Amino acid sequence: MDPYNTAYQVLQQPVFDGPFTSWLDFISFVLNIMLALSIRGYLIFVLIGLMIYMTGLSDGLSKTLVIIGIALYLVSPFILGALVEVAGVTPITLESATYAWLGLVGIADTELIAILVFLGDALMALCILVGAILYFTPASNDLKKRGQSLMVRALILAPVLVFFHLSPWL
């Protein structure tokens, strides 16, 4: 293969302008992503926050993620309605939000939630196992308290994960 011919072909390709032809298209895309986050994205924040809380890595971050998830659910539909009116773009719909989400993330929100629930199950089992090992280690009272804390935090997340396992049948 001739390297000069390849370079010539590359230079002859049109310039990539990106997927958006105007600012209104970009604003519409952002508003669609925000609608997708307010529809099911809040569950992602809540699940990740609860999983971080369960591990005990950062209680502040976990509480912040849960609060952000709840705020997305409660406040974002009203804010999105006002932003759509102010921006003057075409009204956003559930279908356009789904297409924007798929274009940005690459997988459906339900698949992402299923992956997070699977990781939450594995993490919960690991936390219960490590907590039981620490709890029954007679070396120190501090290890017993840490083990008890891990098991209690894992059991707090258990009903949430059970809900997500049963929700397809509800």
C-alpha positions in Angstrom: 0.0 0.0 0.0 1.3 3.4 -1.0 1.7 5.7 2.1 1.3 8.8 -0.1 -2.0 7.5 -1.5 -3.3 6.9 2.0 -2.3 10.4 3.2 -4.0 11.9 0.1 -7.2 9.9 0.9 -7.2 11.1 4.5 -6.7 14.7 3.5 -9.6 14.4 1.0 -12.1 13.4 3.7 -14.6 16.1 4.7 -13.9 18.0 8.0 -15.8 16.6 10.9 -18.2 19.2 12.3 -19.7 17.2 15.1 -23.2 16.0 15.5 -24.7 19.4 16.2 -25.4 21.9 13.5 -26.6 24.7 15.7 -26.8 25.8 19.3 -30.4 24.9 19.4 -29.6 21.3 18.6 -27.0 21.3 21.3 -29.3 22.8 23.9 -32.1 20.4 22.9 -29.6 17.5 23.4 -28.6 18.7 26.8 -32.2 19.2 27.9 -33.0 15.7 26.6 -30.1 14.3 28.7 -31.4 16.2 31.7 -34.9 14.7 31.2 -33.4 11.2 31.0 -31.6 11.8 34.2 -34.8 13.0 35.9 -36.7 10.0 34.6 -34.4 7.2 35.7 -31.0 8.7 36.2 -31.9 9.6 39.8 -31.9 5.9 40.6 -28.3 5.6 39.4 -27.3 8.3 41.9 -29.2 6.8 44.7 -27.9 3.3 44.1 -24.3 4.4 43.8 -24.7 6.5 47.0 -26.2 3.6 48.9 -23.4 1.3 47.8 -20.7 3.8 48.9 -22.5 4.2 52.2 -22.6 0.4 52.6 -18.9 0.1 52.2 -18.2 2.9 54.7 -15.7 4.6 52.3 -17.2 8.1 52.4 -20.4 8.8 54.3 -20.4 12.4 53.1 -20.2 11.5 49.4 -22.8 8.8 49.7 -25.3 11.2 51.4 -24.5 13.8 48.8 -25.2 11.4 45.9 -28.5 10.3 47.5 -29.6 13.9 48.0 -28.7 14.7 44.4 -30.7 11.7 43.2 -33.8 12.7 45.3 -33.4 16.4 44.1 -33.2 15.3 40.5 -36.4 13.3 40.9 -38.4 16.1 42.7 -37.1 19.3 41.1 -35.8 18.6 37.6 -39.2 18.2 35.8 -40.2 21.7 36.8 -36.8 23.2 36.0 -36.8 21.4 32.6 -40.2 22.7 31.7 -39.1 26.3 32.4 -35.8 25.8 30.5 -37.6 24.4 27.5 -39.8 27.5 27.4 -36.9 29.9 27.8 -34.7 28.2 25.3 -37.4 28.0 22.6 -36.5 24.5 21.4 -38.9 21.8 20.4 -40.6 20.2 23.3 -38.6 17.3 24.7 -40.3 13.9 24.9 -39.5 10.6 26.5 -38.5 9.1 23.1 -36.1 12.0 22.4 -34.6 11.7 25.9 -34.1 8.0 25.4 -32.3 8.5 22.1 -30.1 11.2 23.6 -29.3 8.9 26.6 -28.4 6.1 24.2 -26.3 8.4 22.1 -24.4 9.7 25.2 -24.0 6.6 27.4 -24.3 3.8 24.8 -26.5 1.5 26.9 -30.1 1.8 28.1 -30.7 3.1 31.6 -32.4 -0.1 32.6 -29.3 -2.1 31.6 -27.1 0.4 33.6 -29.4 0.0 36.6 -29.2 -3.8 36.3 -25.4 -3.7 36.2 -25.5 -1.5 39.3 -27.9 -3.9 41.1 -25.6 -6.8 40.2 -22.6 -4.9 41.6 -24.6 -4.0 44.7 -25.5 -7.7 45.3 -21.8 -8.7 45.0 -20.7 -5.8 47.2 -23.4 -6.6 49.8 -22.3 -10.2 50.0 -18.7 -9.1 50.3 -19.5 -6.6 53.1 -21.5 -9.2 55.0 -18.7 -11.8 54.7 -16.0 -9.3 55.7 -18.2 -7.9 58.5 -18.8 -11.4 59.9 -15.1 -12.2 59.8 -14.3 -9.0 61.6 -17.1 -9.4 64.1 -16.0 -12.9 65.1 -12.3 -12.0 65.3 -11.6 -12.0 69.0 -8.5 -9.8 68.7 -10.0 -6.4 69.4 -13.2 -4.7 70.3 -12.6 -2.2 67.5 -12.7 -5.0 64.9 -16.0 -6.3 66.4 -17.6 -2.8 66.1 -16.3 -2.4 62.5 -17.6 -5.8 61.5 -21.0 -5.1 63.1 -21.1 -1.7 61.2 -20.4 -3.4 57.9 -23.1 -6.0 58.3 -25.7 -3.5 59.4 -24.9 -1.2 56.5 -25.1 -4.1 54.1 -28.5 -5.2 55.6 -29.7 -1.6 55.1 -29.1 -1.9 51.4 -30.7 -5.4 51.1 -34.4 -4.2 50.9 -33.4 -1.7 48.2 -31.8 -4.4 46.1 -34.7 -6.7 46.7 -37.0 -4.0 45.4 -35.0 -3.7 42.2 -35.0 -7.4 41.7 -38.7 -7.6 42.1 -39.7 -4.4 40.3 -39.8 -6.0 36.8 -42.6 -8.2 38.0 -44.6 -5.5 39.8 
